[in-house]
Amino acid sequence: MKGNTFDFANFFNYVQHNPIALGILAILAFMSFLSWYLILSKSVQLAVLSWRAKRFKRFFWQAADLQAVIAELQRRGARDPFSRLTQRGLTAALSHDQVTAKGLANVCSHSEFVTRSLRHGIDDEREQLNTGLTILASIGSIAPFIGLLGTVIGIYSALMNISAQGQASLDTVSGPVGEALIMTAIGLAVAIPAVLFYNTLVRSNRHFLHRLETFANDLHAYLNMGIHIEAQSLSQFAQQSPEEKTAAVSKIPRHTEIKEVV
């Protein structure tokens, strides 16, 4: 801070000799690291889940019957939201059938039981997808103010040093004040990527969850149909309009045979 010109070397020299400024810079550096870690990890996670979900959804609607789907879940496991939701739905359908077979009183209908299970599954997937986004939003909101705090402290320190030296010319003021303003620039550099990628991830998650809810509606309708698979394939059912699916549900009695769910 002793030089009279704006210089990054002077800025780092100022930070090294000012514990408060050093602490603020360390906080901003940590926030930047955490922000980029969340940005990269959530982006990769969403890309992998989307690829796995697309592959499983294609397999599901092309499967010969539910037993083939169950066999695939047993072999590969549920590794994406679509397969986990399918596993939940199959488990709910089997559980309700077992309770009904024992002659126990039904607390709710088969449709409502499966619906509750699928809703819980979607809520769990939404919570998992949105994990970490609150931190990213907080970084985007707080980082500029932390940088501004560093600037205020730096300007105050610079003015105190100038006052002690007894020199108040433009040359002696511009350099130290400019070095202090770097803190604000660092705060903005941390906040801007966090805000941009937060909005991008929120929009991508919303789109992914919309596709998951659409699949859940089709899965719910199919499980409630309970048809013998040879009467109508899954792929044919997937291509029907919502009105045709509803008509099919009302015409075909529920009789799903599920041997075992993972």
C-alpha positions in Angstrom: 0.0 0.0 0.0 3.0 2.3 0.0 3.1 2.8 -3.7 1.2 5.6 -5.4 0.0 3.6 -8.4 -2.6 0.9 -8.8 -0.7 -2.4 -8.7 -1.7 -6.0 -8.0 1.6 -6.5 -6.3 0.8 -3.7 -3.9 -2.6 -5.3 -3.3 -1.2 -8.6 -2.3 1.4 -6.8 -0.1 -1.5 -5.0 1.5 -3.4 -8.2 2.1 -0.4 -9.9 3.7 0.0 -7.1 6.2 -3.7 -6.8 7.0 -5.2 -9.8 8.9 -8.8 -8.6 8.3 -8.3 -8.3 4.6 -6.5 -11.6 4.5 -9.4 -13.3 6.3 -11.9 -11.8 3.9 -9.8 -12.9 0.9 -9.6 -16.4 2.4 -13.4 -16.5 2.8 -14.0 -15.4 -0.8 -11.4 -18.0 -2.0 -13.2 -20.8 -0.1 -16.6 -19.6 -1.4 -15.3 -19.7 -4.9 -13.9 -23.2 -4.5 -17.2 -24.4 -3.0 -19.2 -22.7 -5.7 -17.2 -24.3 -8.6 -17.3 -27.7 -6.8 -21.1 -27.6 -6.6 -21.4 -26.3 -10.2 -19.2 -29.1 -11.7 -20.6 -31.9 -9.4 -24.2 -31.0 -10.0 -23.8 -30.6 -13.7 -22.0 -34.0 -14.0 -24.6 -35.6 -11.8 -27.5 -34.3 -13.9 -25.9 -35.3 -17.1 -25.2 -38.9 -15.9 -28.8 -39.2 -14.4 -30.3 -37.9 -17.7 -28.4 -40.5 -19.7 -29.2 -43.4 -17.4 -32.9 -42.3 -17.2 -33.2 -42.1 -21.0 -31.8 -45.5 -21.4 -34.0 -47.1 -18.7 -37.1 -45.4 -20.0 -36.5 -46.7 -23.5 -35.9 -50.2 -22.1 -39.1 -50.0 -19.9 -41.5 -49.2 -22.7 -39.9 -51.8 -24.9 -39.9 -54.6 -22.3 -42.0 -57.7 -23.0 -43.6 -57.6 -19.5 -43.2 -56.4 -16.0 -41.1 -59.5 -15.1 -38.5 -58.4 -17.6 -38.4 -55.0 -15.9 -38.0 -56.6 -12.5 -35.2 -58.8 -13.8 -33.4 -55.8 -15.2 -33.7 -54.0 -11.9 -32.3 -57.1 -10.1 -29.4 -57.3 -12.5 -28.4 -53.6 -12.8 -30.0 -52.1 -9.7 -31.9 -48.8 -9.6 -29.3 -46.2 -10.5 -31.4 -43.3 -11.7 -34.7 -41.6 -10.7 -36.7 -43.4 -13.3 -35.6 -46.9 -12.3 -35.9 -46.0 -8.6 -39.5 -44.7 -9.1 -40.4 -47.9 -11.0 -39.0 -50.0 -8.2 -41.1 -48.0 -5.7 -44.2 -48.4 -7.8 -43.7 -52.2 -8.3 -43.0 -52.6 -4.5 -46.1 -50.6 -3.6 -48.3 -52.7 -6.0 -46.9 -56.0 -4.6 -47.3 -54.8 -1.0 -50.9 -53.9 -1.6 -51.7 -57.2 -3.3 -50.1 -59.1 -0.4 -52.2 -57.3 2.1 -55.3 -57.8 0.1 -54.5 -61.5 -0.4 -54.3 -62.0 3.4 -57.9 -60.6 3.8 -56.8 -57.6 5.8 -58.9 -54.5 5.7 -57.8 -52.0 3.0 -56.8 -48.6 4.4 -56.9 -47.2 0.9 -57.4 -48.4 -2.7 -54.7 -49.9 -4.9 -54.6 -46.7 -7.0 -54.2 -44.4 -3.9 -51.5 -46.7 -2.4 -49.4 -46.6 -5.6 -50.0 -42.9 -6.0 -48.7 -42.2 -2.5 -45.6 -44.3 -3.1 -44.8 -42.5 -6.4 -45.3 -39.1 -4.8 -42.9 -39.9 -2.0 -40.4 -41.1 -4.7 -40.7 -37.9 -6.7 -40.3 -35.8 -3.5 -37.1 -37.8 -2.6 -35.7 -37.3 -6.1 -36.5 -33.6 -6.0 -34.7 -33.2 -2.7 -31.7 -35.1 -4.0 -31.5 -33.1 -7.2 -31.8 -29.8 -5.3 -29.2 -30.6 -2.7 -26.5 -28.0 -2.7 -28.4 -25.4 -4.7 -29.2 -23.4 -1.6 -25.5 -23.1 -0.8 -24.9 -21.9 -4.4 -27.7 -19.3 -4.1 -26.3 -18.1 -0.8 -22.8 -17.7 -2.3 -24.3 -15.7 -5.2 -26.1 -13.4 -2.7 -23.5 -13.0 -0.1 -20.2 -12.8 -2.0 -20.6 -9.2 -3.3 -21.3 -7.9 0.2 -18.2 -9.7 1.6 -16.1 -8.2 -1.1 -17.6 -4.8 -0.4 -16.8 -5.2 3.3 -13.2 -5.9 2.3 -13.2 -2.7 0.2 -14.6 -0.6 3.0 -11.9 -1.9 5.4 -9.2 -1.4 2.7 -10.3 2.2 2.0 -10.5 3.0 5.7 -7.0 1.6 6.2 -5.7 3.5 3.2 -7.1 6.8 4.4 -5.7 6.3 7.8 -2.2 5.7 6.4 -2.5 8.8 4.1 -3.6 10.8 7.1 -0.6 9.7 9.1 1.7 10.6 6.2 0.1 14.0 5.9 -0.2 13.7 2.1 -3.7 14.0 0.5 -3.0 14.5 -3.2 -4.7 12.5 -5.9 -1.6 10.4 -6.6 -1.3 9.2 -3.0 -5.1 8.4 -2.7 -5.8 6.7 -6.0 -3.4 3.9 -5.7 -4.3 2.6 -2.2 -8.1 3.1 -2.8 -7.8 1.3 -6.2 -6.1 -1.7 -4.4 -8.9 -1.8 -1.9 -11.6 -1.8 -4.6 -10.1 -5.1 -5.9 -12.0 -6.8 -3.1 -15.3 -5.8 -4.6 -14.2 -7.1 -8.0 -13.2 -10.5 -6.4 -16.6 -10.7 -4.6 -18.4 -10.1 -8.0 -16.1 -12.7 -9.7 -17.2 -15.2 -7.1 -20.9 -14.3 -7.1 -21.6 -14.0 -10.9 -20.9 -17.7 -11.9 -22.8 -18.9 -8.8 -25.9 -17.0 -9.8 -25.7 -17.9 -13.5 -25.2 -21.6 -12.9 -27.8 -21.7 -10.0 -30.4 -20.5 -12.5 -29.3 -23.0 -15.1 -29.3 -25.9 -12.7 -32.7 -24.9 -11.3 -34.2 -24.8 -14.8 -32.6 -28.1 -15.8 -33.8 -29.8 -12.6 -37.3 -28.5 -13.2 -37.3 -29.9 -16.7 -35.9 -33.3 -15.5 -38.6 -33.5 -12.7 -41.3 -32.7 -15.2 -40.2 -35.7 -17.3 -40.1 -37.8 -14.2 -43.7 -36.8 -13.2 -44.9 -37.6 -16.7 -43.3 -41.0 -16.5 -44.8 -41.5 -13.0 -48.3 -40.8 -14.4 -47.9 -43.4 -17.1 -46.4 -45.9 -14.7 -49.3 -45.3 -12.2 -51.9 -45.9 -15.0 -50.1 -49.0 -16.2 -49.8 -50.5 -12.7 -53.5 -49.9 -12.0 -54.5 -51.6 -15.3 -52.9 -54.8 -14.0 -53.4 -56.4 -17.4 -51.8 -59.6 -18.6 -48.9 -58.3 -20.5 -49.5 -60.4 -23.6 -52.8 -58.6 -24.1 -51.1 -55.3 -24.6 -47.4 -54.4 -24.6 -45.8 -51.6 -22.6 -44.7 -49.9 -25.8 -48.2 -49.9 -27.2 -49.5 -48.4 -23.9 -46.9 -45.7 -24.0 -47.9 -44.5 -27.4 -51.6 -44.1 -26.5 -53.1 -40.7 -25.7 -54.2 -39.9 -22.1 -57.8 -40.5 -23.1 -57.0 -43.9 -24.5 -55.1 -44.9 -21.4 -58.0 -43.8 -19.2 -60.4 -45.8 -21.3 -58.1 -48.9 -21.1 -57.9 -48.6 -17.4 -61.7 -48.6 -17.0 -62.2 -51.6 -19.3 -59.5 -54.0 -18.1 -59.8 -55.5 -14.6 -56.7 -55.2 -12.4 -54.8 -58.5 -12.2 -51.1 -57.8 -12.0 -48.9 -60.7 -11.2 -45.5 -59.6 -9.8 -43.4 -62.4 -8.6 -40.6 -60.5 -6.8 -39.4 -56.9 -6.6 -35.8 -56.0 -5.8 
